[in-house]
Amino acid sequence: MATRKLLRDYLVKRIASNSTGGGMRRYCSSSSPAASESSPRIPHFSKRGRLLTGTTLGLVIAGGAYVSTVDEATFCGWLFSATKLINPLFALLDAEFAHTLAVSAAARGWVPKEKRPDPSNLGLEVWGRKFSNPVGLAAGFDKNAEAIEGLLGMGFGFVEVGSVTPVPQEGNPKPRIFRLRKEGAVINRCGFNSEGIMVVAKRLGAQHGKRKLDETSSSSPTSGDEVKHGGKAGPGILGVNLGKNKSSEDAAADYVQGVHTLSQYADYLVINVSSPNTPGLRTLQGRKQLKDLVKKVQAARDEMQWGEEGPPPLLVKIAPDLSKEDLEDIAAVSLALRLDGLIISNTTISRPDVVKQNPVSAEGGGLSGKPLFNMSTNVLREMYTLTRGKIPLIGCGGISSGEDAYKKIRSGATLVQLYTGFAYGGPALIPKIKAELSQCLERDGFQNILEAVGADCR
């Protein structure tokens, strides 16, 4: 550990300085009485000084010894808890700058790394992929796949990057991200700001190559009986969220291009047709439009050559602002085309009563965070019923605790995603949610996540 190395280096330097400096001087001054009388007398430290020096050195030695013997799990817990002191500083910064800084920190590994195993009752298999836990990071945080390794290393079961557009675009004018701190919410109107699929493909290719190299160079291969979690990017599962360019007149062509370029690096793909910040995008959720779009994207994926794992699952991310008829249409299309999953939901263009008193709520864009929880969970429960539990659903919207995640799962979610809660709570929120979720399962007698999925809909 870096802390232990620093302590060891400090102690070595102190010992070296004592042996080559003060220790030698004391030896020479006492070697000859004559020399002692003829040379200047070396002053002794005062009793108080010797006591202070001895105490300091003793504390350093004791601290170093303790850190070197403390178990890794405890030390890891300290690191995550320490982020609680740093995270409030981000609130003093402009919202988008704070976001950029957080992504940069994760990209450079300046975030805690989870060394503790996840609770055994959180592990599950979906789409033939093994998740160590069902708690993921939603698209929108790491838009350009800059910090995958750091984010997965913090303990997320999966991370979704994007939305990625075919051609680079700046998105909407700034400012475009607004905090509603009291309500635990955020309004954004970013508009698919993206560096484009070629830049993202280069980063994902490098990450994929590193993963393969690590696997081949590992000196301790996984035994046949051991469950190996993880996907194409590292210890967790990687999702790639695809978007369309604002100026594009052929939405299907944009998504197909994304599939052809990025699907080889993804453990699952997402068609984002629900962002409120790209004009006309949400019309693609209509029955005919969605059916035509999904068929084209599925065909583009299936025409590619795949190995033993097969093609990545294809999901659609929908809005919470949908009528019952809209939900019925989406469910019908999903079942008819055997869609692999749905993400429920994106941000809302509505403003619940709890935020209306905040003047920031007048800003245009999609609202996320705690005020979205009930709305998105109701849509999740409705969609689970309409699809008869046959399609895996990812619950997203307003999760800030393990109890929130558990309610999503009981309402039909197989997996859950954070975003705004993570922005406010920081890295310390991840182990907290996992521990609380595990306790919820135990409390209600569920052996694992899959037993609890849809419990409130049966």
Salt bridges, closest charged atoms under 4 A:
ASP9 OD2 - LYS5 NZ 3.22
GLU96 OE2 - ARG176 NH2 2.89
GLU114 OE2 - ARG116 NE 2.69
ASP118 OD1 - LYS434 NZ 2.66
GLU125 OE1 - LYS130 NZ 2.67
GLU149 OE1 - LYS210 NZ 2.85
GLU195 OE1 - ARG203 NH2 3.03
GLU215 OE2 - ARG211 NE 3.25
GLU215 OE1 - LYS212 NZ 3.99
GLU215 OE2 - LYS228 NZ 3.42
ASP292 OD2 - LYS288 NZ 2.97
ASP302 OD1 - ARG301 NE 2.99
GLU303 OE2 - HIS260 NE2 2.88
ASP321 OD2 - ARG282 NH1 2.78
GLU328 OE2 - LYS324 NZ 3.97
ASP329 OD1 - ARG287 NH1 3.07
ASP340 OD2 - ARG301 NH1 3.18
ASP353 OD1 - LYS356 NZ 3.33
GLU363 OE1 - ARG189 NH1 2.97
GLU382 OE2 - LYS324 NZ 2.54
GLU403 OE1 - ARG443 NH1 3.37
GLU436 OE2 - LYS432 NZ 2.88
ASP444 OD2 - ARG410 NH1 3.62
ASP444 OD1 - ARG443 NE 3.18
ASP456 OD1 - ARG410 NH2 2.83
